[in-house]
């Protein structure tokens, strides 16, 4: 779990926000705050699928599952089981 | 070109007789509306509306979900000689209010399920009356406007404006019907066509979706606007609902191809792919063609002010190695195009760029409530009124029009038309922003916002983005915010945007 949290945080900071100085927390709202847009959300899903060999169902690509690093890690872990 | 109809509602009146029980609209949860039902629904709304004795050409702003009720209400407006003004729910309420004011609207229509919105609007406007019809609520927000207008305007589409406020493009019945009649014939639409509505109703692409469908007895599929942003859902929907005709922007298709997991489906049923709004890179078209392997591809061109005015159907096979863009083609039957040079002389020679002018019956009537802007937009040559598109084009060796670039600062990002001044005007209202300048980086497809803060330190990105979401549609929100102590200036003392970008990239 810790690894997923850390790796996801690094990916979002460096690849999506392009700004490592941003104080990104595990609880920071990503989608509902407007921090990452719809294209970035899709990039994130693509990254998670490849990195953890999981597959998102179409209806799972939404803020219920992706709005914070914490939510993402929990969801990814549930998929990996 | 002879235009057969005079008003948009004639289309449903005819189709209700010809296609009766054939499905006109399919929505979520298996909700289906036949042609007869759509005509009846529209008639119910029409009767309620005329009971209110609303003066002709009054404006009704629609801030509703895409639904059969919304479409029926558009048709009812046509029949009652009222102007409908669609505003997508992807726009924040603050922008809706700007549009209500700019359109000097008499009514606003919302879905009765949006209770919170109803409360919000009730606190902003004094509601003169409230009419509930089917799943819609019409709120009368002004005493009957008496502005007398003798034009036959059917709807107003608000687009980004260079003055910092949205700009209303008024479209007459005749202008809309010119395109609708031509397109349903050219694309040979009939009862077998299943269309998927991608564009929000405040974009001109939706005029094809709604009315070319109705005219030809086809079926229009509506999905929630949020779902359009989910390519996996859309790809699976295209497959399951056997969608065979799609009209969208190149950005939409490219996102679909990149993230829709297209390899899971065959898509052999898709017969026609239409695109407009921006240049489609050839590489993307190659991919599009391999996924929708049975489809004919059409490149359409035209600003909101003219709707589609040129078209180009791609050949079944083309040089895949070439890097050249495809032509925007030749003028539609109802339009005529002309290129002029800087001295206003007509260009006939090939390979010579000039501004594209468009004349014909599809031209918009005016910018709502802005005569000065309207007059600036037109030019009369040989007794023919032309719209100055601001687009630079040239004729290729086949005498087809080739688009090259914009003449002014208007930005086309992901197929959306954006005036950076509108973003600047929005952020200037932020309590902690002293000065702001926005630029578009074409290479990265990003809007950068440079700002100087009143607190003399960088502002929180989330609070800036949240501020923007309150006032701007999502596609206009800057991708990056850059804090600066001061802005470079040009010799004349203006903000030097070129230098801003240079410093940023350095």
HADDOCK unambig.tbl for C-alpha pairs under 7 A between the chains (distance, minus, plus):
assign (segid A and resid 33 and name CA) (segid B and resid 462 and name CA) 6.33 0.50 0.50
assign (segid A and resid 33 and name CA) (segid B and resid 466 and name CA) 5.96 0.50 0.50
assign (segid A and resid 34 and name CA) (segid B and resid 465 and name CA) 5.79 0.50 0.50
assign (segid A and resid 34 and name CA) (segid B and resid 466 and name CA) 6.31 0.50 0.50
assign (segid A and resid 35 and name CA) (segid B and resid 462 and name CA) 5.99 0.50 0.50
assign (segid A and resid 35 and name CA) (segid B and resid 465 and name CA) 6.71 0.50 0.50
assign (segid A and resid 38 and name CA) (segid B and resid 229 and name CA) 6.76 0.50 0.50
assign (segid A and resid 42 and name CA) (segid B and resid 259 and name CA) 6.73 0.50 0.50
assign (segid A and resid 58 and name CA) (segid B and resid 232 and name CA) 4.94 0.50 0.50
assign (segid A and resid 58 and name CA) (segid B and resid 233 and name CA) 4.93 0.50 0.50
assign (segid A and resid 59 and name CA) (segid B and resid 233 and name CA) 6.76 0.50 0.50
